[in-house]
Amino acid sequence: MNVSAQINDELPLNILSLHPAVSTEPSVMTDVYREDTNIIVWQRDLSNEIESAVNFFINNNAVKSTMLTVTPQNTLDELCKAFGIDDAVVALYQDISLLVDMFCCLFELKGAGLRLTVLERAMCPRFHVDRIPCRLVTTYKGIATEWLEHSVIDRTKLGAGNKGKQDEDSGLFQNIHDINRLNTGDVALLKGENWSEEEGQGLVHRSPNIVQGECRLLITLDFINE
């Protein structure tokens, strides 16, 4: 056996490197079961039809945040009940339904917790780790989620460890160029601390600052108790 490989096999995972899994193919989502990654990114461009539906949705719905319990079979109906039926938004509803179907199929879930939020300011502006198994995140409009690779982080600076300093000054990471950002339309799976029994593997991420006068349309999918 290769000596370096043997050493790696003996090291706990939280010492080994975790790398992002990124592809333009939706099949990359199955990489969530790899032990050497804590973020999976399906890079995609939104169609003109979906972009038009997103703009119509933002401009014609007073409700800025909604949480729904959905299944692959009823997502479209639940969105119509929550926000109304209009041909102009069907493409958005259908795309969300597709993501729910993929999420539930991937994790063998009967349903998921769907949160749809129109944001005019950062929802979680500090870098943090979620104590969940895994969350699907996609930004349909506006600036998208920021995240840090495992290898650049000093996790002792998370939470109270930042001692009141801003993320950029706390020592959590060393260089502003360490900050990665998803693109609008990307579908990402973010592993949380409850994915593994090992502490210190959840993805460190935050909401981006939003320029005044602009907004984000953010969708998240979470596990729910069945």
C-alpha positions in Angstrom: 0.0 0.0 0.0 1.1 3.5 -0.7 2.5 5.1 2.5 0.7 8.4 2.1 -2.6 6.6 1.3 -2.1 4.5 4.5 -1.6 7.6 6.6 -4.7 9.2 5.1 -6.7 6.1 5.9 -5.7 6.4 9.5 -6.5 10.1 9.9 -9.9 11.2 11.1 -12.0 12.9 8.4 -12.0 16.3 10.2 -8.2 16.4 9.6 -8.4 15.4 6.0 -9.3 17.9 3.3 -13.0 18.4 2.2 -13.4 19.5 -1.3 -16.5 20.9 -3.2 -18.1 18.7 -5.8 -19.1 20.9 -8.7 -20.6 20.1 -12.1 -23.0 21.3 -14.7 -24.7 17.9 -14.7 -27.5 17.3 -12.1 -26.0 13.8 -11.4 -23.4 15.6 -9.3 -26.1 15.7 -6.5 -25.4 12.1 -5.7 -21.9 13.1 -4.6 -23.5 14.2 -1.3 -22.7 10.7 -0.1 -19.0 11.1 -0.6 -17.1 11.5 2.7 -14.6 14.0 1.2 -17.1 16.8 0.4 -19.4 19.1 2.4 -20.8 21.1 -0.5 -22.2 19.9 -3.8 -23.0 22.4 -6.5 -25.1 21.8 -9.7 -24.2 24.8 -11.8 -27.0 25.8 -14.1 -28.3 28.7 -16.1 -32.0 29.7 -15.5 -34.1 29.8 -18.7 -35.6 33.0 -19.8 -39.0 31.6 -19.0 -38.0 30.9 -15.4 -36.3 34.4 -15.0 -39.5 36.0 -16.3 -41.6 34.0 -13.8 -39.3 35.0 -11.0 -39.6 38.7 -11.8 -43.4 38.4 -12.0 -43.5 36.5 -8.6 -41.4 39.1 -6.8 -43.3 42.1 -8.2 -46.8 40.6 -7.6 -46.6 38.9 -4.2 -46.9 40.8 -1.0 -45.9 37.7 1.0 -42.1 37.9 1.5 -41.5 34.6 3.4 -43.4 31.3 3.5 -42.7 27.9 4.9 -44.5 24.9 3.5 -44.4 21.2 4.0 -44.4 19.6 0.6 -44.1 16.3 -1.2 -43.0 15.5 -4.7 -46.7 15.0 -5.5 -48.2 18.1 -4.1 -45.6 20.9 -4.4 -47.3 22.6 -7.4 -50.7 22.6 -5.7 -49.2 23.9 -2.4 -47.4 26.8 -4.2 -50.7 27.7 -6.0 -52.6 27.7 -2.8 -50.0 29.8 -1.0 -49.3 32.3 -3.7 -52.1 32.0 -6.2 -52.4 30.6 -9.7 -51.1 32.6 -12.7 -49.7 31.4 -16.0 -46.8 33.9 -15.6 -45.3 32.0 -12.6 -45.9 28.4 -13.7 -42.3 27.9 -14.9 -41.0 28.9 -11.4 -43.5 26.6 -9.6 -42.5 23.7 -11.9 -38.8 24.2 -11.3 -39.3 24.3 -7.5 -41.4 21.1 -7.9 -38.5 19.5 -9.8 -36.1 20.4 -7.0 -38.4 18.9 -4.3 -38.7 15.7 -6.3 -34.9 15.5 -6.7 -34.3 16.3 -3.0 -36.8 13.7 -1.7 -35.6 11.0 -4.2 -31.9 11.6 -3.2 -32.5 11.2 0.5 -35.5 8.8 0.3 -37.8 11.3 2.0 -41.6 11.4 1.7 -41.6 15.2 2.0 -39.5 18.2 2.7 -39.7 21.6 4.4 -39.8 24.3 1.7 -38.9 27.9 2.6 -39.4 30.6 0.0 -38.1 34.0 0.9 -37.8 37.4 -0.8 -34.9 39.1 0.9 -33.9 42.8 0.9 -31.1 42.3 3.5 -28.8 39.5 4.5 -30.7 36.9 6.4 -27.7 35.3 8.2 -24.8 37.8 7.6 -22.2 36.0 9.7 -20.4 32.9 8.7 -21.9 29.9 10.5 -22.6 26.2 10.4 -26.1 24.8 10.5 -26.8 21.9 12.9 -28.8 20.0 10.4 -28.1 16.9 8.2 -28.2 18.7 4.8 -30.0 21.6 3.1 -30.7 22.4 -0.5 -30.2 26.0 -1.4 -30.8 27.9 -4.6 -31.1 31.6 -5.4 -33.4 32.4 -8.2 -32.7 36.1 -8.3 -29.9 38.3 -6.8 -26.6 37.7 -5.2 -26.2 34.1 -3.9 -24.8 32.3 -0.8 -21.2 32.7 0.2 -19.1 29.8 1.6 -15.6 28.9 2.8 -13.6 25.7 2.0 -12.8 23.5 4.9 -9.0 24.0 4.5 -9.0 27.8 5.1 -11.1 27.9 8.2 -10.2 28.4 11.9 -13.4 27.0 13.4 -12.5 28.3 16.8 -13.4 31.8 15.4 -17.1 30.8 14.7 -19.8 32.1 17.0 -18.6 33.6 20.2 -15.0 32.8 19.1 -15.0 35.8 16.9 -15.0 38.0 20.1 -17.2 40.6 18.4 -15.0 41.1 15.4 -16.3 41.0 11.8 -15.8 37.8 9.9 -13.0 39.5 7.8 -11.1 40.5 10.9 -11.7 37.6 13.3 -9.2 35.2 12.0 -11.8 32.8 10.7 -10.1 33.0 7.4 -7.0 34.8 6.2 -7.8 36.3 2.8 -10.9 37.9 1.3 -10.3 35.8 -1.8 -11.0 32.7 0.4 -14.7 33.5 0.1 -16.5 31.6 -2.5 -20.0 32.4 -3.8 -22.6 30.4 -5.6 -24.0 31.8 -8.8 -27.7 32.7 -9.3 -29.5 29.6 -10.4 -27.0 27.2 -8.9 -28.5 24.3 -6.8 -26.3 23.5 -3.8 -26.5 20.8 -1.1 -24.9 22.2 2.1 -24.0 19.5 4.6 -24.5 20.5 8.2 -23.0 19.4 11.5 -25.6 16.7 11.9 -24.7 14.9 8.7 -21.8 13.1 10.3 -21.0 11.9 13.8 -17.7 13.8 13.5 -17.8 17.5 14.6 -16.3 20.2 12.5 -17.3 19.0 9.0 -20.4 21.2 8.3 -20.1 23.8 5.6 -19.3 27.3 6.8 -21.5 29.8 4.9 -23.4 33.1 5.2 -25.9 35.3 3.4 -24.3 37.9 1.2 -24.8 41.6 1.7 -27.6 43.0 -0.6 -27.2 46.3 -2.4 -29.9 48.8 -1.3 -32.8 48.7 -3.8 -32.1 45.1 -4.9 -33.4 41.8 -3.5 -32.9 38.0 -3.5 -35.4 35.2 -4.1 -34.1 32.3 -2.1 -35.4 28.7 -1.9 -34.3 26.2 0.7 -35.3 22.6 1.3 -34.8 20.8 4.6 -35.4 17.4 6.1 -38.7 17.1 8.2 -39.8 14.7 10.8 -42.0 12.1 9.2 
